Amino acid sequence: MSQSNIIPAQTAASSLDQIVSRELLPQLTHFFERLLSEKKDLVLDGTKAFTGKDRFLTGKVAIGMSYLLLNTPRTDPRFSQYLAGYRQIADMTIDEDVDSWGIYYYVSALNKLRETGLLAQAISPATLERLKEKLDWRGFVKQPEFSLINLPTNYYGVAFSIARLRYLLGWEDISASEILLDRMLTHYSTYSGQYGFSDETDGEGRFDRYSILLIGEICQRFIETGMEVTAQLKDWLRKSVDVILVRLNPKGDGFEFGRSIGAYGDSALLEVLSAAAALDVLTAEERDMAYTFAVRATQKYVDFWFDTEMHSVNLWDKGRRTDAYRGKHRILGENLSLLHQYIYTNNIWNELDYRGKQPSPRFEEWLGTLPRFTLTWYAKGEYDRALLTIRDGMRVISLPLINGGVTLHMTNPYFPLPFSNGLVQGTPDDGYPQLLPRFTLEDGSQLIATSFLRDIQTEQNGSAMTLTYHQTELNRLGESETIKDSRVGVKITYTFDSGVMTRTDVYTPSAPLKNVKIDMEFASFGEDVARTEKGFSFAVGDALTFDAEGFTRLSSENVAASETYRAPMGQMKTLIRCERDEASFSAPITLRWEIRYRPL
């Protein structure tokens, strides 16, 4: 299915709660029945669910199945079956390993059952006693320092949430949760700086989907555990809201860059917006538009992400690809965690009196009032970090000017590219030079212009936006950490206007270089490609033309069967290769590309 054609057909006639009740809860019932009948031999789309490779799974089972109890009236004949089955599944999975996020999901489910008076019926005393020992934050937090053990910074929030929920369950006192809360907020404040977005690293500049989502998660944990959300947290939350509002669109699309995108790129927006709605961080109009987007995104999950043939969310097959972290060995867990995100955010909207409410008929009109260009600063200093969001009609384009941090800096979802679904996307965990010239020097070193961005500047003239920055060092590929290489510097100029985007690079060597090879690729969703004077045209797809200058060889090939050229939302179809050889690289060279695209 082409993403360009995904416009939710039932949106106009369906409230969010109706979609959840009609489509999502039956998916949970399906997995519930199969767990009871097949137990730990459960196989989904040829993949065994219980292999020990998904250490979050039992927690996701616990939270997912809890909604069959929480969202089913107790007068419904199925309720008693769900209650007995939940107890049986908990007993069945008690010997499975569970870690970090899985622990959080499990204790969150137990606390919800406690709050509704169901815990004693849903979990046997012997199993509950064992869970008390297993579901602990101490396995991934070093004592007595309270520092994370080889984990990214968002795990402070996971550890705090577990400790707080254990306190509410009566399993420990409040002291550890207070210390972890302080660690979490101190780190957030330290590495979010003046702009309020969390660096996923200790200051390396990895600002991605999670940098915007994390404050939403923190606020959700406060709401979940009955804590007062401070003015500072609300201020940070509003900053994330401002990024998200200008990204809203009719298709329900979310983030297209960084890690864990695809279905989680969509659901991240729902998590932040529902927290903001619950905390009165949105205006009345913004709240209605956020709710309408939640309807669109949830319907997209039903129409696009859920594959009825697989009877599973599809993140991996039929041309799609996701991070190895979310590999298909986690198929059951990915179904349950995504359903959790869509269902719990719907429950928040229900509590805000949106149950049964139709989406706003003014949504598209309101989208047309949003600013055409929005520059969001993440950090300034030795290196600049920012995000430029471009709206061209109903198309959203994201230009992330960030660093990927350890290993991820070499993967193209973190490249400083104008990402837009159906037009320009990256491939998770892959580093082919998508729209970014790659230099191979005589000694074998490979350099690209990422990570070390300086002096980001923008200028708008009418409908056009120009953004410039420069780098005195390129990033040398091949090592886990970024490596500065000052043998080549570059000035980059992006220009965006209606239906067209261009990038112009001027590369200058610090000293003459010999036998330099340059290559660049455009992995495109376009089809029926034809050669033009400066590049190629596409008869099918969002891209109309691709032109390149400064290269000596341009070629195209069909990659519709290639596993390499897959994006989270589907198979790329045509690869354009751009190449240049330099016997001597001693003077500045200019490399330029331009993409013209169809309007949305």
Sequence and secondary structure as in RCSB ss.txt:
>XXXX:A:sequence
MSQSNIIPAQTAASSLDQIVSRELLPQLTHFFERLLSEKKDLVLDGTKAFTGKDRFLTGKVAIGMSYLLLNTPRT
DPRFSQYLAGYRQIADMTIDEDVDSWGIYYYVSALNKLRETGLLAQAISPATLERLKEKLDWRGFVKQPEFSLIN
LPTNYYGVAFSIARLRYLLGWEDISASEILLDRMLTHYSTYSGQYGFSDETDGEGRFDRYSILLIGEICQRFIET
GMEVTAQLKDWLRKSVDVILVRLNPKGDGFEFGRSIGAYGDSALLEVLSAAAALDVLTAEERDMAYTFAVRATQK
YVDFWFDTEMHSVNLWDKGRRTDAYRGKHRILGENLSLLHQYIYTNNIWNELDYRGKQPSPRFEEWLGTLPRFTL
TWYAKGEYDRALLTIRDGMRVISLPLINGGVTLHMTNPYFPLPFSNGLVQGTPDDGYPQLLPRFTLEDGSQLIAT
SFLRDIQTEQNGSAMTLTYHQTELNRLGESETIKDSRVGVKITYTFDSGVMTRTDVYTPSAPLKNVKIDMEFASF
GEDVARTEKGFSFAVGDALTFDAEGFTRLSSENVAASETYRAPMGQMKTLIRCERDEASFSAPITLRWEIRYRPL
>XXXX:A:secstr
  GGG   TTGGG  HHHHIIIIIHHHHHHHHHHHHHHGGG EETTEES SS  TTHHHHHHHHHHHHHHTS TT
SHHHHHHHHHHHHHHHHHTTS   HHHHHHHHHHHHHHHHTT HHHHS HHHHHHHHHHS GGGSEETTTTEESS
  TTHHHHHHHHHHHHHHTTSS SHHHHHHHHHHHHHHHHHHTTTT   SSSSS   SHHHHHHHHHHHHHHHHT
T    HHHHHHHHHHHHHHHTT  TT     SSSS THHHHHHHHHHHHHHHHTT S HHHHHHHHHHHHHHHHH
IIIIIEETTTTEE SSSTTB   GGG GGGHHHHHHHHHHHHHHHHHHHIIIIITT    TTHHHHHTTS SEEE
EEEE SSS EEEEEEEETTEEEEEEE    TTGGGSGGGSS  BBTTTB   TT    BTS EEE TTS EEES 
S  EEEEEEEETTEEEEEEEESSEEE SSSS  EETTEEEEEEEEEETTEEEEEEEEEESS EEEEEEEEEEEES
 EEEEE SSEEEEEESSEEEEEEES SEEEEEE TT SSSEETTEE  EEEEEEEEEEEE S EEEEEEEEE   
